[in-house]
Amino acid sequence: MATTKIWPVKGRLKDVTDYAANPQKTEWDDLRNSIEYAVNGEKTSPGPDEKAFLTSGIHCDAACAYEDMMAVKKAFGKTGGNVAYHAYQSFRPGEVTPEECHRIGLELAEKLWGDNYQVLVATHLDREHLHNHFVINSVSYVDGKKFNDNKAAYRLLRETSDEICSEHGLSVIEHPRGRTPRQIYLAEKNGEPTKYNLMRWAIDESVAMSTNQQMFEAVLKKKGYVIRMDPRRKYPVIRSIYGGRSVRLYHLGEEYEPQRIIARVSENDERVWEKYYGFMHDTGVIIRPGKIRIHAARPKHKITGIFALYIHYLYLLGYRLKRPNYQPLTPEMKSALRKCDEYSRHARLLAREHLHTESDVHCFIERTEDKIGSLCTQRQKIANKLRRCKDPVQIRQLKAQRTSLTCEITDLRQDRKTAGRILDRAETIRADIARETAALQQQKQRKKVLER
């Protein structure tokens, strides 16, 4: 199984003064760095006392690939933009030998770029997973055309790599996953309840409580998810019982493929139901949240409107409750726990500014924008005075005033941004509250049935 990637190598474009002061730092530095990294003897050598030999050049000499690529660029007068493209092909640990890895890399480079571009191929052995690096000249040695790096080029790289791996009897990734957004990646790394993490946790818990597929699907539905593992479907999926887009199971990882889930369920003891007695009903006691303390002036009238909406939402999330073991029921509310602090900031702003309706929030945004405009005008006047001022004492006073205005403007902009998010998320909060309220009602009804 080989994974692939390709990205452009951009030159370091400095301004005229930096370029004149240090002519060694030209736009070719990144090209030289890429080549030097690819042919690093410590990475390409099979042993500490052996010569690095797992480097090859296509239409260029591996020993002087930089000079050869520069010559082509200068010949066609194309020295700007992306100076090269860097790609890699990585294999599973122990799947290939160094020589086989290098042969596959050469075959891939010849098929994809050998007819038009100079390519340096280097096999790195410094990791458990052997991998090939490709440095591709951005200018064709045939007609001087620039390499076009787009989604189609990457797709061709991946498909050609899979084809060659299949010919060599190696495994191929059946469902390649795209890049995970950085926000989701960091949240999952920190163990926060993201959409995908909640699905994985629900599946794991349901697997542990089941002895067959029917029982697994029933338990999972009780946890708020519907799974479709019909073999006639092209892609097995999972989704929330309250709607929303379905997620293909292969996006969750290999352990969550249908075959693996069924295998994990079949490994359970037949008496697993005794351990989780009453799995079709709620076994826990309903924990009623306590009161939320808002550090603001107590209103003399009943809380209504959007402020009441946020208070109820935080109540259902279990924010700052006397019983910290309270957990929301629906997957959407569990996912919202990640943003509980943000919703708390929204509620504090509503309480501080006495905003009870959405029209109040709109008026607050308009007032805030007027204040920001006025303060920016004042700050600009102070900046103009600073340009003409010569007195050191007065300069310090003006700078202090400017700093104070900047801090005030920053706070106002943050409040304006928070107020905008309050309006944007009002409908989502209403939908979450409706789902959570329905789930609480179902829980109460099931408890009454058990008590009878």
C-alpha positions, 0 to 999 in steps of 0.5 A: 500500500502506497500513499502519495502527495505532491506540492509546489516548491516556491522560490524565496522572493525578497525585496530589492534591498534584501536581494542586493545585500545578499545575492546568494539567497536567490529564487533557486535556494528552494530548488537546491534545498529540495534536491539536497534533501532528496539525495541526503546520504544519511537517508538514502544509504543502506548502511552507515559504511555504505555509499548512498546509491538509491538515487537516480535521475531521469533526463538529468544526472543525479550528481548534478541535478540542480545544474541540469534543471537550472540549465533547462530553465535558463534556456527557455527563460522561465525562472519565475513562479514555482521552481520545482514540484516535490512529490513522495510515495510512501509504503507500509513498514516491511512491505517492500525492500529498498531496491524494490521501493526504488524500482517502483519509484523509477517506474512511476516517475517514468510513466508520469513525467518521463516524456517531458520533465527532468525528475530526480528519484531518491529512496529514503531508508531512514524511517520504518516506512520506506518512501520515494521522493521525486523532485520534478523540474517545473519547466519541460526540457522538450517544449519549455511548458510549465508543469500544471499541478492540479487535482487531476495531476494528483489523481493521476499520481495516485491512480498510477501508483496504485496500478503499479503497486497492484502489478507488483502484488502490493496492497492498495488503499481502497478508500483514500481519505481526503485531508482532515480540516485542521480544526477537526484534526486538533480537536480529535487529537485532544480527545474533544467530542467532534462529529466523527469522534462521537460516531466512533465512541457510539459504535465502540460502546454498541459493539461492546454491548452486542452479540449480533448485528441486529442487537448492535444496530438497536443499541446504536439507534438508542445512542442516537445513530442509524447505520446502513451496512447492507452489502448491496449499498456501494458505501455503508453509512452512519447518520444521526437519527435526527437528520443531517448528512450521512458519513461513509464508514470508511471515513472513521477508520479501518476498525469501523468498516462493516466487516470489521464491526461484525467481526468485533461483535461476533467475538463477544461472549454470548452472555454479554447482555447480562453485563449490560442488562436492560440495554434497550432501556435507560438504566441510569437515573435522570440527573436534573441540572442545577441552576446556572449562575450568570454574573450580571445584574438580576433582571426585574422582569422575566427572561425572554427572547434570545437571552432565554434561548441561550440560558436554556441551551447552556442548561441543557449542555450542563454548563457549570452545573452542581452535578458535573456528570450530567451529559446531553443525550443527542449527538448534536448536543454532545458535539456542541459541548466543544463550544460550550465556553463560546456559548457562555461568552455569548450569554454573558454579552447578552446579560451585560448589554441587556439584549433580550430579542434579536432586534436588540442584538441588531441595534447593539451591532449598529451602535458598536459599529458607530463607536468603532468608527468614531474611535478609529477617527480619534486614533487617526487624528492622534497618529497625525499629531505624532507625525508632526510632534517633536516633544518627547513627553507629548509623544509618550502621552499621544502613544499612550492615548493611541494604545488605549484607543486600540484596546477599546476598539479591539474589545468592541470589534470582539463584541460585534463579532460575538453578537453576529455569531449569536444571530447566526447560531440562533436557529441551530440552537433552537433545533438542538433544543427541540431534539434534546427536549424530545430525547428527554421526553422519551427518556421519561416515558421509558423510565415510567414503563420500567417503574410499572 
